[in-house]
Amino acid sequence: MIELMNVRKVFNAGNPSEFSALNSVNLHIAENQVTVLKGPSGSGKTTLLSIVGCMSRPSAGRVNLQGREITSLPERFLTDIRRKTFGFIFQQPNLIKGISVLENVMLPAYPLGEKRSQLKIKAMKGLSELNIANKAASKVEWLSGGEAQRASIVRALINDPHIIIADEPTAHLDSKLSYRFMEIIEKFKAEGKTVIITSHDPLVYESSMVDRVVNLRDGQIER
Amino acid sequence: MTHWIEKQRYIIDFTLSSLLRRKVKNFGLLALYTLIVFILASTMFFTYAIKKEAALILNGAPEIVVQKIVAGRHDLFPLAYVETIKNIRGVASVESRLWGYYYDSLVSANYTLLTPPGNDAAKPSAKTTVVENDSGGEAVKPLFELNGAKLEPGTLIIGNGIARLRAIGKDDYMPFRAFDGKVLNFRIAGVLSSQSELVSSDLMLITGEDFRKLFGIDNSHVTDLTVVVNNPSEVAMVASKIKKHLPDARPIIRDEILRTYDSIFNWRGGMMIVIFSAAVLAFVIFAWDKASGLSAGERREIGILKAVGWETSDVIQMKFWEGAMISLTAFFTGVILAYIHVFFTGSIVFEPALKGWSSLYPNFELTPFVNLEQLTTLFFLTVVPYTVATIVPIWRAATIDPDSAMRFTGE
């Protein structure tokens, strides 16, 4: 489904502070599986995830998504792919303060111009499934950590993506909430979605629902 | 198409909620912006309308005024010169005038005294009507109107400003000290209409006989002459002929007076703008900072929006709507407030600076004249720069990688 060939990512190229975050990464991520990218801080997990999720481009190498080469696509097309194919769950909930939970959840769908009434129904359904429908009208700053995390999950799912990308999702959650998160991931898998998670939390990579763990160190995949 | 409209609605909705999230900052900016537009538009409306008004009133003024000059100063005009001017080809009629100034120490004000045309006893063809009008059917305001009051020896007709200042009206008496120290008491026969107050606020109409008694002018002299020319295109030519035949005379043509009014009010308007330019500059700096700078919070938000699937162009649209909403609201509010200020409250805020300094302020209502060209200029000087300035950060926003949201770890 997703194939990375000889991917390299260099930051501050040409400067004295040049830094290579990924080196010759070759990876195949299968459909309808839960893949965990594991490794210590600075190993290149987030960089790899951002390249897989079309958020940044590799400095060298190619990325194929469902058989289509996406590395050379202009930004507009990349954004379109990102919007329709991927749902992102960040380490922090990254919700926009000052507006309601419902508005936050609907944000990724705004550029698609879907009818408001339909979009609202979809968003409310998502919030109900994660038991936070009663917080729909609340401002995000009033949410607890777990509620904010669930709101960000509903936001990631609003455009019904095939692939869910989660960057260190349990880093700021206690064990109970982390188990709850993994239950949600299991549900995604059951629905046929592909899940890619970066984590160095054993609770995540040792979970029974994880199909594959990819070890990263110093920007390279450990064999 | 429906999707496109729906998308614009979402973006506008989100922009509005973004603006409301930063209420204090945005309302402060809006208030300051409105104030600047209000000041500029008020000055513009006032100077334009007053120039228009003066031009309309002066359309009824004589085409040429001839004065006598001695050593570069205005002197009394000998009536003997009248025949010479009458004989110049192209001159339709010549009228002598008696006018001057009287300083009233009681109220520290200067009055303009004028003998209406045809009311000088020294002239055999004295008329009683004093309403000036009729210049070929054009909509021209009379220089002064009497509303039927009759001017007789021993009486005065006074302007509205004087009536207000001295708190006097019809049938009251007003004492004057004549050139020889004698006190002359005049009865007020009437008050001039308020329509022409811009030019008649400090005016007093007096008979020729009384005028001569008050200022000690003999019957062979007048203050100056007015000349009517048959063909308007010959005015300049007639003026040069007068100068040629009477080297000690100075002909002043109406266009010159209009030009003087124009420059006086342009100058005052310009002064106002110079005074307020500091405020304008402060606003520009503030607006530029607000519009072109992105706070850490805003950068983070743009990062999140891009990460969840907003394109750079969507963010540009959002910022464009933000700038357009603020600047259009400020522009229209400022212009409407300025219109009310100038045409309904008589420019209460800028009155002293724009009307001039005097104890006798003309109290008049300006006819609303709005110059579309000036409004457009104001629009381009205020709305466009601000809206463009809001687009600037978008180029910066374009450089924010969507993955910045992934790397944000602080809340």
Chai-1 contact restraints between the chains, C-beta under 6 A:
chainA,res_idxA,chainB,res_idxB,connection_type,confidence,min_distance_angstrom,max_distance_angstrom,comment,restraint_id
A,T46,B,M406,contact,1.0,0.0,6.0,A-B,restraint_1
A,S50,B,D403,contact,1.0,0.0,6.0,A-B,restraint_2
A,S50,B,M406,contact,1.0,0.0,6.0,A-B,restraint_3
A,M55,B,P402,contact,1.0,0.0,6.0,A-B,restraint_4
A,M55,B,D403,contact,1.0,0.0,6.0,A-B,restraint_5
A,S56,B,D401,contact,1.0,0.0,6.0,A-B,restraint_6
A,S56,B,D403,contact,1.0,0.0,6.0,A-B,restraint_7
A,T79,B,E311,contact,1.0,0.0,6.0,A-B,restraint_8
A,R82,B,G309,contact,1.0,0.0,6.0,A-B,restraint_9
A,R83,B,G309,contact,1.0,0.0,6.0,A-B,restraint_10
A,F88,B,A307,contact,1.0,0.0,6.0,A-B,restraint_11
A,F90,B,A405,contact,1.0,0.0,6.0,A-B,restraint_12
A,F90,B,M406,contact,1.0,0.0,6.0,A-B,restraint_13
A,Q92,B,E411,contact,1.0,0.0,6.0,A-B,restraint_14
A,N94,B,I304,contact,1.0,0.0,6.0,A-B,restraint_15
A,N94,B,A405,contact,1.0,0.0,6.0,A-B,restraint_16
A,I96,B,E301,contact,1.0,0.0,6.0,A-B,restraint_17
A,G98,B,R21,contact,1.0,0.0,6.0,A-B,restraint_18
A,I99,B,S17,contact,1.0,0.0,6.0,A-B,restraint_19
A,L107,B,V308,contact,1.0,0.0,6.0,A-B,restraint_20
A,P108,B,V308,contact,1.0,0.0,6.0,A-B,restraint_21
A,P108,B,G309,contact,1.0,0.0,6.0,A-B,restraint_22
A,Y110,B,Y10,contact,1.0,0.0,6.0,A-B,restraint_23
A,P111,B,W310,contact,1.0,0.0,6.0,A-B,restraint_24
A,P111,B,D314,contact,1.0,0.0,6.0,A-B,restraint_25
A,G113,B,H3,contact,1.0,0.0,6.0,A-B,restraint_26
A,G113,B,E6,contact,1.0,0.0,6.0,A-B,restraint_27
A,G113,B,K7,contact,1.0,0.0,6.0,A-B,restraint_28
A,D167,B,M406,contact,1.0,0.0,6.0,A-B,restraint_29
